[in-house]
Amino acid sequence: MKSDVLIVGGGVIGCALALKLAEAGCKVLLMERGRLGCEASSAAAGMLSPQTESLQPDEFFNLCIKSRALYKNFVAHLKEASDIDAQLREEGTLFVSLPHLQDHADEWAQWQLEAGLRVERIPAEELERLEPAVTKQATRAIFMADDLQVENRLLMLALAVAIRRAGVTVIEGEAVTEVLLDHQQVAGVVCGSAKIYAGAVVIAAGSWSGALLEKFGVEAITIPARGQMIAVQSAAIRHVLHSSQVYLVPRNDGRLLIGATVEYSGFEKGNTAKGIRALLDAAIELVPEVADAEIVETWSGLRPDTPDHWPIIGESGIANLWLATGHFRNGILLAPITAELMMQSLLLNRTVDQLQPFGLHRFATLPALHS
Ligand SMILES: Cc1cc2nc3c(=O)[nH]c(=O)nc-3n(C[C@H](O)[C@H](O)[C@H](O)COP(=O)(O)OP(=O)(O)OC[C@H]3O[C@@H](n4cnc5c(N)ncnc54)[C@H](O)[C@@H]3O)c2cc1C
């Protein structure tokens, strides 16, 4: 039976959208070539921190702030729908300035204050009281009390249960090889030798989304940006900590995540000595007792970047083909707002106004069908 919407990619974006659509009464098929959440969405650090290092107010920043505001309900709803708690934490983020590292903390703190966001300048003595394990070299910090974090691996497990319970048909272990065209419209997808028909197709395939658009002459629209991560066993800190070189994210289970590199090395995953050394050096500098912590895991993932680092969300320019991809460093944060606005757009059959700045049209049109 033909689905209303076929989603390609079972990361946080594809799954969050599948849930929204199914709950709105749509018949949804989600196709994932590996397992749900097997790529960037499980590799992430789960920070929901749009304010850190945001240099200017723009549509992207506003989208991030709106999504953060949806997060408590998103996680509470997922818990109800799946019986899995994604461990939202609300301690906020501390951005720590170190004497030899240049940062623009004063600038972004100032415009955010003027914009009415909660930002607090914390002197060194107060920082020592809040986070005693931070290096005594720290000169001050900026506290963003409204920032959140979520255990993104649990979030993916919760989504995987919730979408099935909501009636989404999930096919894992099958890669979509091509978008299927019929009379100048998208009619479904090709998967090996099978053709699967659907009313609309949404490409939410993360870093691999661009490959599915190449047949239309559009190249390099998603660019993989590798991030290496380390987890150590340490209860040294309570807040998410940032310097301009590294971030540290404390988890409920006693792990402390250290991340992350940003490397443009193609689709190559893996950890390198150079990447791990840089992360550990920066982490130990920020919180010296990390030096004695046991390393429990290292991993890496591919963030779906785009030429201007903004996501690509909405209609593609070809009838029935939609995009929800390119969320780069903020896909966990942006999942609820992407799902909400894409669901509205699909039901209206036009991209809603809030998504207009994020259209594919800013880079390219899909020429093959326009002639
Ligand atoms: C190290 C690291 C740290 C990060 N930290 C944060 C953070 O703290 N906060 C935050 O908000 N974001 C963070 N991110 C970014 C975030 O992880 C991504 O933006 C987000 O996961 C993207 O979700 P996605 O669903 O688009 O992509 P993915 O999670 O990559 O999912 C895409 C899915 O599509 C599947 N797929 C690909 N091609 C096909 C095909 N042809 N057919 C079928 N399936 C296909 C893949 O197997 C994959 O499962 C981080 C990323 C990394 C790597």
The ligand as a Gaussian input file, in Angstrom:
#p B3LYP/6-31G(d) Opt

LIG

0 1
 C       30.736000      14.624000      17.262000
 C       29.429000      15.312000      17.046000
 C       28.889000      16.100000      18.055000
 C       27.670000      16.743000      17.862000
 N       27.131000      17.433000      18.897000
 C       25.904000      18.003000      18.750000
 C       25.281000      18.654000      19.844000
 O       25.840000      18.709000      20.942000
 N       24.065000      19.224000      19.651000
 C       23.412000      19.169000      18.450000
 O       22.317000      19.710000      18.329000
 N       23.981000      18.525000      17.390000
 C       25.193000      17.950000      17.518000
 N       25.780000      17.311000      16.465000
 C       25.126000      17.367000      15.162000
 C       24.008000      16.345000      15.052000
 O       24.484000      15.097000      15.465000
 C       23.529000      16.272000      13.610000
 O       23.220000      17.554000      13.111000
 C       22.251000      15.417000      13.528000
 O       22.450000      14.176000      14.155000
 C       21.840000      15.210000      12.091000
 O       20.753000      14.330000      12.080000
 P       20.285000      13.641000      10.744000
 O       19.111000      12.808000      11.069000
 O       20.148000      14.681000       9.691000
 O       21.556000      12.780000      10.283000
 P       22.080000      11.347000      10.754000
 O       21.944000      11.126000      12.199000
 O       23.433000      11.175000      10.160000
 O       21.043000      10.374000      10.072000
 C       20.970000      10.193000       8.686000
 C       20.567000       8.739000       8.466000
 O       20.333000       8.526000       7.081000
 C       20.766000       7.219000       6.758000
 N       20.985000       7.163000       5.319000
 C       21.955000       7.794000       4.602000
 N       21.815000       7.515000       3.296000
 C       20.749000       6.690000       3.185000
 C       20.116000       6.044000       2.089000
 N       20.555000       6.214000       0.826000
 N       19.041000       5.252000       2.317000
 C       18.577000       5.087000       3.587000
 N       19.155000       5.660000       4.679000
 C       20.213000       6.459000       4.464000
 C       22.042000       7.063000       7.581000
 O       22.377000       5.689000       7.770000
 C       21.671000       7.764000       8.869000
 O       21.177000       6.899000       9.868000
 C       26.981000      16.622000      16.627000
 C       27.508000      15.806000      15.636000
 C       28.714000      15.154000      15.834000
 C       29.233000      14.248000      14.759000

